[in-house]
Amino acid sequence: MELFNDLVIPVGSSHLTLIRLMLYISASFLFAYTGLLFGSVFLSTRAASKAKKYNDFRYQKLAQDLIKVGTGITGMWFGLGIVPLLSFILSYPQLLAGTKGDVVGYLIVALLVFSMAVASIYVYKNSINFKSIFYSFKTNVRSKSESIVEEYHSLDEDIENTGSFTGIWGILLLLVSTWFLSGATTYAYDHSMWGQSIFTMLLSANTVFKALLILSMGVAFASAVYLFYAFSWQDGYKFANDDEKELSKKFVRKFGLYSALLIPLIYAFQIVSIPNNALSGLMFVFGLLSLLFVVFFAQSIYLTKSSEHASGVKYGFMFIMISFAMFAAQDQQAFHISIAENLNNISEIHNKAEEERQALYAKSEEEPQVDAQAIFDTRCVACHKFDTKSVGPAYNDVVPKYEGKEGDLVKFILNPTPQNPAEYPAGMPAQGLSPAEGKALAKWLLDKVLGGGEKEAEPAAEKPAEEQTATK
Ligand code: HEC
């Protein structure tokens, strides 16, 4: 945890906006995918237990298709689950920097438990697939020899048990992970929890209702995805006959509708339990939009009752996705309002640090200018005066020709070339100056001789020179 908090750097306001955007995108994916995965396992285990109860292979096939909803695309658990969780772990501390809110621990628990849930669910998926293979094997062999069937009976039982065992574990672990995820996001905006025990976070009404909301919306989402693949997609799930198709549709529709009825209720409790310091008009707008799209979803799923409206499935799928996006926006908006002050602090700290850095930089640029006088005093004064010739020519005689040609003067000072060999046969030896020093000296000389005739600094520099000549 220390490690992640040490990664925090005070960033400017544009970076903060970027981090907030990342958090929002992560929240959308994470809420939606956690929900979808839960809905997928939940519905699949329901179908599987029905298959067992009625010994009906049609439900077995349905259980198999339903688990594909949340696990069908390779690596989706990683891209849509683990990655957003990691970005939560990296982003939240950035925005909570300087406060007492330490959200990282809860998020890490969510991440670990989520990974375990995924492992269980994939074992569940495989045992469901095996079960189906066994089933077709049994039905094919049965006619040939009863004894062979007997032999495989115990294997079949084993797989059956593994299936229901890992299915239930998958559901439980996912419940815990969602609970921590929703707790962590609530904790981030409910400042009254900071410094309190973990139970304050887990048992807060907002945590519980948010978790329930993610799960119930997930069941709605999973049913929408299933119906979409089964009825509206060319290469979707295949059915042996219309009878099986009807049965599957009815089963999934029922859960879709039930969850859609439950969602508004949970939503209301969830919104009411958001702490005052996180409330804002925009947050309510997002919340209402999210609810509105759940209603649209329910409508379009309801309409699939008659097969003419089967295309409504497509919209149901879309509506529930938008609803999830709005839900994530509502959550992030609550977080944003609650830490608006802190965000100002962070960018102020950043701006201050930036200013200091700028000032330091500017100073280091000026340094050679300040030094010009000193360099003259140590390196040039032996051979040069301003108004009288000594070993070298008087500056007042030679510098004016460099008016408007500072570059040439720099070149000469850095690398003297013979100018007046008649009078100075030995020329001027190179003084081994750095380019910055040469530049500063040239500027200083031009300024003294040409520009700053009336400048107060000049008499101070020239008088000693005059006095020196006077004493000579
Ligand atoms: C050892 C003596 C000596 C020192 C030290 C010396 N100069 Fe000179 N400087 C000369 C002589 C000699 C000339 C004339 C060279 C010529 O005309 O070829 C000269 C010429 C110049 C000129 C005129 C160039 C021109 O185009 O006529 C400038 C400007 C000048 N020096 C600047 C400096 C500066 C700045 C320093 C200190 C960093 C410096 N000099 C240090 C001996 C010196």
Boltz pocket constraint, residues with backbone or C-beta under 6 A from the ligand:
constraints:
  - pocket:
      binder: B
      contacts: [[A, 375], [A, 376], [A, 379], [A, 380], [A, 381], [A, 382], [A, 383], [A, 384], [A, 391], [A, 392], [A, 393], [A, 398], [A, 399], [A, 412], [A, 413], [A, 417], [A, 418], [A, 419], [A, 420], [A, 421], [A, 424], [A, 426], [A, 427], [A, 428], [A, 429], [A, 431], [A, 441]]
      max_distance: 6.0
